[in-house]
Amino acid sequence: MVVIRLSRGGAKARPFFNIVVADKRVRRDGRFIERIGFYNPIAKGSEESIRIAQDRLTYWKSVGAQASPTVERLIQQAAKAPAAA
């Protein structure tokens, strides 16, 4: 099964996550099919904290990819952010 999930990057105590499409059997930070965005939980001020390519997200969901619960929450958060800005 194909899943949309977070892949951790960054340094110790400075996390940075890529939002990736990957096979469920592959380890968290392992091989992935496509990178569709990022999430920076420690973004300050005017820095961008989340970006998701909506067209690619729609495509992957249409072919059966399932998003992890955390990614679902981030998708909803990203949808609200432009409306508030």
Rosetta silent file (secondary structure, phi, psi, omega in degrees, C-alpha in Angstrom):
SEQUENCE: MVVIRLSRGGAKARPFFNIVVADKRVRRDGRFIERIGFYNPIAKGSEESIRIAQDRLTYWKSVGAQASPTVERLIQQAAKAPAAA
SCORE:     score description
SCORE:     0.000 S_00000001
   1 L     0.000  147.552  179.271    0.000    0.000    0.000 S_00000001
   2 E   -99.222  133.567 -179.039    1.141    3.553   -0.701 S_00000001
   3 E  -126.509  154.921  174.029    1.047    6.068    2.150 S_00000001
   4 E  -107.702  117.605 -175.078    1.596    9.804    2.529 S_00000001
   5 E  -147.371  177.913  179.295    3.688   10.394    5.632 S_00000001
   6 E   -91.431  143.164  174.516    6.412   12.463    7.263 S_00000001
   7 E  -123.566  121.453 -172.360   10.116   11.757    6.790 S_00000001
   8 E   -79.559  141.079  174.478   12.341   13.378    9.417 S_00000001
   9 E  -139.303 -162.909  179.241   15.329   15.498    8.586 S_00000001
  10 E    86.360 -169.508 -178.076   17.185   18.335   10.266 S_00000001
  11 E  -108.160  175.276  177.128   19.574   18.187   13.195 S_00000001
  12 L   -60.229  130.700 -179.411   19.261   17.046   16.770 S_00000001
  13 L    68.120    7.825  175.950   16.704   19.263   18.563 S_00000001
  14 E  -135.630   72.209 -174.552   15.943   21.052   15.244 S_00000001
  15 E   -69.889  150.372  174.086   13.446   18.819   13.423 S_00000001
  16 E  -147.446  132.704 -175.269   12.394   19.308    9.815 S_00000001
  17 E  -121.192  135.139  170.040    9.983   16.983    8.044 S_00000001
  18 E   -94.859  141.088  174.576    9.437   16.226    4.370 S_00000001
  19 E   -94.567  115.607 -172.573    5.943   15.112    3.371 S_00000001
  20 E  -125.924  157.424  171.884    6.536   12.107    1.139 S_00000001
  21 E  -103.492  124.194 -175.142    4.651    9.422   -0.745 S_00000001
  22 E  -145.976  163.118  171.901    6.171    6.027    0.053 S_00000001
  23 E   -71.866  139.006 -176.540    5.488    2.312    0.171 S_00000001
  24 L   -60.540  -28.280 -175.839    4.187    1.370    3.615 S_00000001
  25 L   -78.269  -13.974 -177.378    6.852   -1.346    4.005 S_00000001
  26 L   -84.324  143.654 -178.493    9.794    1.068    3.668 S_00000001
  27 L   -60.834  161.763 -172.281   11.279    2.582    6.835 S_00000001
  28 L   -51.855  -49.119 -176.907   10.329    6.116    7.883 S_00000001
  29 L  -101.071   17.294 -176.994   13.383    7.924    6.505 S_00000001
  30 L   -86.386 -153.680 -176.856   14.061    5.442    3.712 S_00000001
  31 L   -62.002  142.986  176.470   13.272    5.394    0.014 S_00000001
  32 L  -135.690  163.639 -177.424   10.212    7.318   -1.150 S_00000001
  33 L   -84.227  -47.101 -177.263    8.314    7.722   -4.401 S_00000001
  34 E  -154.485  142.945  174.011    7.792   11.488   -4.390 S_00000001
  35 E   -95.582  121.756 -176.397    8.299   14.474   -2.081 S_00000001
  36 E  -113.027    1.226  178.079    5.147   16.592   -2.094 S_00000001
  37 E   171.930 -170.122  178.026    5.894   19.135    0.608 S_00000001
  38 E  -147.548  163.230  176.473    7.519   19.965    3.921 S_00000001
  39 E  -139.448  123.809  178.688    6.678   20.815    7.525 S_00000001
  40 L  -115.938   98.205 -175.239    8.905   22.952    9.749 S_00000001
  41 L   -69.661  -15.145 -178.340    7.539   22.784   13.323 S_00000001
  42 L  -110.982   25.952  178.801    9.973   25.394   14.661 S_00000001
  43 L   -64.406  138.199 -178.032    9.395   28.096   12.021 S_00000001
  44 L  -115.392  144.255  172.334    9.599   31.585   13.488 S_00000001
  45 L    57.346 -119.247 -175.136    7.915   34.799   12.433 S_00000001
  46 L   -89.841    4.058  178.166    7.448   35.095    8.676 S_00000001
  47 L   -66.482  146.443  177.971    9.110   31.751    7.851 S_00000001
  48 L   -78.496  125.470 -176.906    6.929   29.273    6.012 S_00000001
  49 L   -95.700  -26.375 -178.992    6.051   26.376    8.318 S_00000001
  50 E  -147.322  139.724  174.981    4.173   24.117    5.926 S_00000001
  51 E  -144.082  129.843  178.417    3.898   23.697    2.159 S_00000001
  52 E  -133.224  130.884  175.971    2.001   20.972    0.309 S_00000001
  53 L   -76.084  100.331 -174.233    1.657   20.606   -3.469 S_00000001
  54 H   -61.594  -35.809 -179.909   -2.144   20.301   -3.580 S_00000001
  55 H   -64.698  -41.656  178.880   -2.238   18.989   -7.156 S_00000001
  56 H   -71.412  -35.076  176.284    0.110   16.096   -6.311 S_00000001
  57 H   -62.454  -44.981  178.354   -1.748   15.400   -3.053 S_00000001
  58 H   -62.084  -42.634  179.048   -5.026   15.173   -4.962 S_00000001
  59 H   -60.880  -51.471 -176.313   -3.456   12.865   -7.534 S_00000001
  60 H   -63.611  -36.840  177.026   -1.994   10.458   -4.977 S_00000001
  61 H   -67.613  -33.319 -179.073   -5.236   10.314   -2.998 S_00000001
  62 H   -69.795  -24.995  178.776   -7.152    9.621   -6.225 S_00000001
  63 L   -97.447    9.698  170.955   -4.995    6.561   -6.937 S_00000001
  64 L   105.091    5.178  178.161   -5.486    5.161   -3.436 S_00000001
  65 L   -71.105  141.479  179.517   -2.689    6.545   -1.274 S_00000001
  66 E  -111.690  134.169  179.616   -3.681    6.991    2.360 S_00000001
  67 E   -85.149  145.461  175.921   -2.376    9.843    4.499 S_00000001
  68 L   -69.220  160.530  179.374   -1.137    9.214    8.026 S_00000001
  69 H   -57.033  -38.630  179.395   -3.182   10.852   10.825 S_00000001
  70 H   -66.034  -42.158  179.209   -0.470   13.476   11.353 S_00000001
  71 H   -66.753  -37.864  176.015   -0.362   14.350    7.663 S_00000001
  72 H   -57.905  -44.338  179.100   -4.184   14.599    7.606 S_00000001
  73 H   -63.050  -41.134  179.342   -3.962   17.134   10.447 S_00000001
  74 H   -67.310  -35.026  177.784   -1.265   19.103    8.583 S_00000001
  75 H   -62.919  -44.454  178.196   -3.357   19.120    5.393 S_00000001
  76 H   -64.770  -39.434  178.367   -6.253   20.670    7.303 S_00000001
  77 H   -64.268  -41.581  179.742   -3.879   23.151    8.923 S_00000001
  78 H   -67.681  -33.463  179.195   -2.434   24.150    5.536 S_00000001
  79 H   -67.864  -34.019 -179.508   -5.925   24.614    4.101 S_00000001
  80 H   -78.723  -31.260 -173.335   -6.815   27.060    6.912 S_00000001
  81 H   -58.820  -49.696 -179.364   -3.531   29.022    6.807 S_00000001
  82 H   -64.003  -30.973 -179.908   -4.014   30.883    3.453 S_00000001
  83 H   -67.850  -35.532 -179.295   -7.568   31.855    4.438 S_00000001
  84 H   -77.425  -29.435 -175.854   -6.281   33.421    7.666 S_00000001
  85 L   -80.823    0.000    0.000   -3.353   35.202    5.976 S_00000001
